[in-house]
Amino acid sequence: MRRVSLLSAACAIALSGAAFLQAAPVRADDVITIVIKDHKFEPAEVKVPANKRVTLLVDNQDATSEEFESGEMKVEKIVGGRKQIKVMVGPLKPGRYPFFGEFHEATAQGAVIAE
């Protein structure tokens, strides 16, 4: 009888541990900084883990506004001069996702690479 009680207690602890793991908060999103300077993105390419949600912190160090845009990532957001924005993307399948600055498209080009 005592063995059954110990076994029951061990199962209860294991099950409550499993429930705790499932209820544990999801780890905070990864934040990757992309700087806009002289109407260019630095770095021009960033690698992110595939199938995982990430946050891009777009830091515009230019005095003029820029529009961070990507049709593939479905993002279109204006970042004011000397301002920052956060853009949540993903989870992305493995691949290359170009982005650009619509106000200075000739120079502001970049890509997110999910792998």
N, C-alpha and C positions, 0 to 999 in steps of 0.2 A: 504494500500500500504506500509505503514511504517512497519507493522508487517511482511510482506513478506520479506522486505529488511533485517530486523533484523534476521529473521529465516534463510535467505540465508547466511547472514554473520556468524551466529552461525554454520551452516552446513559447511561452508568453513573452519572455524577455526578448527572444529572437524576433517574434512578430512585432513587438513594440519598437524594436530597433529598426526593422524594415519600414515600419510606418513613419518613424522619425526621419529616415533617409529620404523617403518620398516627400515628406512635408517640409524638408529643409529648404530654405530660400535658395533660389537660383543665384549663382554667382553673378556679381555685377558685370555688365557688358564691358568688353574691352574697349578702350578709347584710343584711337589713332589720330594723331595730329597731322593736319595738312596745312602748310603755311602758304598764303598768297603774298608774294612779294615781287614788285616790278611786273605785275600782271602775269606771273607764272606760278605754277604750283610747285612747292618743294616739300616732300619729294614728289616727283611727277608720277611715280608708280608706288603703290603701297600694296603689300601682301597681307591678306587676312585669312584666317582659317575658314575653309569651306564649311557650309552647313551650320554656321554659327552667327548669331546676331552680334554686330559690332556698332560702335558709335564713332563717327568721324567728327573730330573737332576741327572746324575750318577757321583758321586764324588769319584774318585779312589784315596784313600790316601796311597795305597801301592806304593812301588818303581817300581814294575813291571807292565806291561800292562795286561789288562784283556779284554775279549770279552763278551759284554753284549748281550745275545741271548735269543730269544723266538720264537719258531715256531708258537705258537698260536697267538702272537701279530705281527708276521712277522717282527721281529727286529733282526738285527745282526750288531753290531757296536763295533769297538775296541775303548777302552779308554786307553790312555797311562798312564804310571806311574805318579802319582801326577797331573793328569789332570782331566778335567770334560768334559762331553758331555751332550747334550740335545737330548732326544728321545721323539718324539710326538707319542702318541698312542690314539687309539679310533676314534670315539666313540665305546665303548665296550658294548656288551650285558651283562646282569648280569651273573656272573660266575667267575671261578678261572682261571687265566692265568699264568702258571709257567714261570719262566725265570731262567737262570743260567749263570755262567761265564765259558765259554768254556775252558779257559786255566787252571782253577782250579775247575773243575766240581764236584770233590768229596766234596768240602766244600762250594763253591759259589752257593747256591740254594735259590730261593725265588719265590714269587708269587704276582701278582697284583690281587686283589679281587674287581670286579666291582659289586656294589650293589646300 
